Amino acid sequence: MSEITTAIVWNDQLLNHHPEMDATHREFVDHLAQVQAALDGPQDELLARYDAMLEHTVEHFAQEDRWMKDLGFSADNCHSSQHGQVLAVMREVRRQHAEGQSDLIGRLLPELMTWFENHAQAADAGLAGSMEDVGYDVRSGVMTNPPRGGASAEDGEPVTEHGGCGSSSC
């Protein structure tokens, strides 16, 4: 059943030098590896690990989406859109697996890892840089160096305009 010939492992190219983000990313890669390890085992174990990965991914993406909202990213930014698309695919694979297409999880994993490597090195690196630029504290949601001028987060308005994956036009 397994479609993957290379083990899924963490590598330092995925680091964004943001402790909370990097920890969550390591957990995500660990979940991918756990699902990979279960591909040729009992289906109930595979599904339990896949469901745990899906649950982690929902929380992981929600966390990053909260950070982007706090930073004033556009509500329909490309980064969040990617999150939504990936979750939709993961949920659809789970649904189809339940209907008997047992090879889909094994086919998804290498694609998901490839997507994640690119996403972490581009969109997430940009988010980490934006958080660093404004001194954003993920625990309190406070920026020690907010952008000058314009609306403030307290006004319920975006704090700054973002290009790239922080905007709706990337």
Rosetta blueprint (number, residue, H / E / L):
1 M L
2 S L
3 E L
4 I L
5 T L
6 T L
7 A L
8 I L
9 V L
10 W L
11 N L
12 D H
13 Q H
14 L H
15 L L
16 N L
17 H L
18 H L
19 P H
20 E H
21 M H
22 D H
23 A H
24 T H
25 H H
26 R H
27 E H
28 F H
29 V H
30 D H
31 H H
32 L H
33 A H
34 Q H
35 V H
36 Q H
37 A H
38 A H
39 L L
40 D L
41 G L
42 P L
43 Q H
44 D H
45 E H
46 L H
47 L H
48 A H
49 R H
50 Y H
51 D H
52 A H
53 M H
54 L H
55 E H
56 H H
57 T H
58 V H
59 E H
60 H H
61 F H
62 A H
63 Q H
64 E H
65 D H
66 R H
67 W H
68 M H
69 K H
70 D H
71 L H
72 G L
73 F L
74 S L
75 A L
76 D L
77 N L
78 C H
79 H H
80 S H
81 S H
82 Q H
83 H H
84 G H
85 Q H
86 V H
87 L H
88 A H
89 V H
90 M H
91 R H
92 E H
93 V H
94 R H
95 R H
96 Q H
97 H H
98 A H
99 E L
100 G L
101 Q L
102 S L
103 D L
104 L H
105 I H
106 G H
107 R H
108 L H
109 L H
110 P H
111 E H
112 L H
113 M H
114 T H
115 W H
116 F H
117 E H
118 N H
119 H H
120 A H
121 Q H
122 A H
123 A H
124 D H
125 A H
126 G H
127 L H
128 A H
129 G H
130 S H
131 M H
132 E H
133 D H
134 V H
135 G L
136 Y E
137 D L
138 V L
139 R L
140 S L
141 G L
142 V L
143 M E
144 T L
145 N L
146 P L
147 P L
148 R L
149 G L
150 G L
151 A L
152 S L
153 A H
154 E H
155 D H
156 G L
157 E L
158 P L
159 V L
160 T L
161 E L
162 H L
163 G L
164 G H
165 C H
166 G H
167 S L
168 S L
169 S L
170 C L
